[in-house]
Amino acid sequence: MQQTLSRARALTLLAAAPLAVSCGGGDAVKIGSKNFTEELILGELYAQSLEQAGLHVERKLNLGTTDIAMAALKRGEIDLYPEYTGTALLNVLKLPLITDPRRSYDTVKAAYAKQFDLVWLDPAPMNDTQALATTRKVAGNYALGRLSDLAAKAGELRLGCGPEFLTRADGLPGLQKRYGGFHFKQTQRVDNGLKYQALERGDVDVVIAFSTEGQLKADSLVVLEDDKHVFPVYNVAPVVRKAVLAARGGIEKPLNKLAPLLTNDVMQNLNLQVDGPQKREPADVARDFLKQNGLA
């Protein structure tokens, strides 16, 4: 799922990235990630799980967008990275929306194997899909609980989002097509790292959210139910070069063992430790999680 760190946070992590590279030599498994909190945590979880299994690992985290990570994977600059089924389906493969989780996973797995010689390992149950969130106060004032409610009341409300949401098939055009309505009084561009502050200040009434964001655990926020199932499923899984799996043993087992532990609630808590008041480093959050679950 696409998210972004605040600019200051991203620059800090980027500057620290060289320190996170372990010495593995030519036989190291090169692990990449995109450039937002959840991907950095997942990249560390994958890296540390493989290190616990005795593999040498080289970290190439915080690469950037999906296009950048995917290009690095295809060129062999990295050997694996965490990807989301919905992103693979819509953004990489340019295929129609699939809302069934199993069918979505099977579709991207088969297509990646055929087109790119890439293997999807087991998916996690977490679903980092898009959502629309508001405050309890706004939800109460406008009787909002479902997206159907918001579709009818949008003309009275201000939406805060990034530019992609206004053009993507699983964004505002998809909502308008499936629900009708969804013509907001005003649309404001809001940085992903600042959107919840804008919402709490009353600068906007509704924001685009992602379901595993830690900030959504706040009691003051409400996530509206997608009652007509517009938003696709975004289960995450390691995507690995087939040649690497064939050449090096021991990659699949630890990563597949990790996958079922990563639920929505777990990922929200991990993200909150980095993005919330604690401001912990992704590597430390990943290390503690693996220890607590007997994987380190």
N, C-alpha and C positions, 0 to 999 in steps of 0.2 A: 504494500500500500504505500502511496506517496505522501510523505510528511517532510518537514524541514525543521532543523534546529534553529534557534535564534542565531542571528549572525555572530554575535560575540561567542556563544557557546560552540558554534561550528568552527570558528577560527581557532579557538582554544584547543579543541580536539584534533584539528588538522595539524596544528603545530606540534602536538604531542605524539602524533602518529608514528614518526620514526622510532620513538622510544619503545613502541609496542611490538616491534619486529623482533622475533626470536631468531637466533642463529641456527639455521637448519641445513644450510648448504644446498646443493643441487637436488637432494632427495626430499626436500621439504614439501609438504602439502601447502599450497598457497591459497589462503582463505581471504576472500574479499567481502565487502559489504557496501551498501549504498550509504547515503550521507544523512541519516536521521537516527534518532535515539534508539528506536527498537532494533534497527539493523545493526547498530554498533553492539548492542547487547547480544543479539543473536550471533553475530560474528565471533564475539568472545566466547559464548557458550559452545559454539562449534569448535573453535580453536582449542579451548581448554579441555573439552571432551576428548579430542584426538590426542592431545598431549598426555592425558591420563592413560590413554590406550597405548602409549609408547611411541607415538609418531612424532617426527619433527614437523613443526608448523612455522610458516612464515605468514605474518599478518599483513594484509594490504587493505585495511579497512578505510571507510569514509571516502570511497572512490567518487561518489557523485550520484547521478541519476540512474534509472534503469538502463537507459541506452549505453551509458558509460560502462556499467558493471557487466552487461551482457556482451558488449564488444570485447572487454578484457577477457571474459571467459572463453569466447570463441577463438580469440587469438592465442590462448594458452598463457596469458599473463597472470591469470589466477586459475585455480583448479575447481573452486566451488564458491558459492555465495548463497545467502538466503533469498528466496524469491516467493512471491505470492501468486496463487493460482489465478486470481482475477486480473492481476497485472500482466501475467504471461498470456492469458487468453485474449484480453482486449488490446493491450499496448504493444506486445511483441508479435503475437500471431495474427492480430487484427481479425479475430473470429467473433461471431455473434455472442451476445450475453448468454451465459448458462448459470442458472441459480441453484441447481442441484450440486452439492459439494462433491459427491463421488464422481459424477459425470464430468464436472469441470476438471477435477484432478486427472481422471483417466484421459481426457481429451488433450490436456497440455502435456502430460507424460508421453503419450504416443507421438504427438507432433514434434516435441523437442528431440525425441530419439530419432525420428525419421529425418528431420530437417537439419539438425545441428549435432547429432551424435552426443547428446547430453542426456543425463539420467536424473530423474526426480526420485529422491529417496522418500521415506515415509513422511506424510504431512502431519503437522501438529493440529490438534483440535481447535486452537485459537483461530478466530476469524476477525482479522483486522479490516473489516469492511467500512465503507463510508457510512455516515449517519448525519443527522441534523440535530443539533442540541440547542437548548435555550435555558433560561433561568426558571426556577420554580415560580417566581413572581409573574413573568411573562406567560408561562404556561397556564397559570391560574387565571390571569386576566382575560386570556383569549380562548380558554377551554381547549388547550392543545395537549393531546396525548399520542396522536397518530399523525403520520404524514398526510392522511386524508383531511384531517382537521386543518393542518397548516396550509394545504393547497387552497382551501377556501378563504383563509384569513391572510394570505401572503400580501395582499394589496395594502394591508395596514401595517406591515412590518418591514424592517430593514435586515437584509442578509449580509453577513460578513464572510468572505471566502477568498480563495486564490483564483487566478484567472482560468486555470484548467477546468475548474468546476463548471464554468459557464459554457463550455464547448464540448465536454466529454459526453459520450453516449450514456455513461452511467452517472452523469452529473445533472445539471439543471434541465437540459433538453430531454433527458430520459424521464425525469420527474414530470415535466409538462406533458409529455406524450402519454405516460401511463395514468397519471392522476388527473390531468387537466389542471387549470389554474396555475399556481406557482408563479404568478407575476408579482414580484415583490415591489413594494413602495419605493425601495431604494436598494441598490447593491453596492457595497463598498469592498474594495480590495483590502484584505487584512492579512498580515504575515501570520503564518501558522503558529509561530512561537509566541505571538501576542494576542491571539484570538480570544482566549478565555478572559484575559484582562479587559479587552474591549467589550466583551459580553457582560462582565460583572459591573463595568463602569456605566453601562447603558449606552455605549456608542453605537452598538448594533443590538438587534433583538434575537437573531438566530445565527448560528455559525455552522460551517461544515466541520464535522468531527470524524475521528476514526475510533472504532469501538474498543481498541486496547489502550488508548491513551490514559495515562494515570490520572490526569486532571478530572476525568469523568467520575471519579470516585467521590468528588465533592458533593456534599448534601444539597448545595444550592443549585445544582444543575440537573436537567432532565434530558434524556435522549428519547426522541420521538420514534415510535414504532413504525417500521417500514411495512405497513399492512398490505401493500400490493407487491412487495418483493421486487423493487426496482434495482436495489444495490446488489452487485454480484458477491460471491463468496471469495474471501481472501485468506485461505489457509496458507500457511507458510511451510516451506520445506527446503532442504539443501538441494541445489541443482549442481551436479558434478559432471566433469568431463569423463566420458566413457573410457577413454584411454587411461586415465588416472586410476579409475576403479580396477581396471584390468592389470595395471602395473604394480599397484600397491595394495596389499591386503590390510584389513583392519579399519577401513574408513566407514563402511556401512553400519556395522554393529553398534558402536557408541552413539552415532547420530540418530539411528532409529530407536535406540533406547531412550534418548533424550526427548524425542518428539512428543510422546503422549503426555508428558508432564507440562507442556506449554499450553495451558488453557487461557481463556480470556482474562480470568481473574488473576492468574499468575502473572501474565504479561503486563497487565495494568499495574500491578504492584512493583514489578521490576522497572517499568518505565518511570513510575512515580519517584522511585529512589534516585533516578538520574535527573529528571526534570522538575521534581518537587523541591521543597526547602532544603533537603539534605545535600543535593547537588553532588552525588557520588559519581565516581568514575565507572563506566560500563564494565571494565575488567574486574573491578572489585565486586560489583553487583553479581556478575556471572559467577565468580569464584565462590561467593557465599551461597548462592543458590545450589551449585553443584555439591558443595559440602553438606548442605542441609538435606539433600536428597540422596546422599550416599554415593555420589558419582565422582567424588574427589577425595 
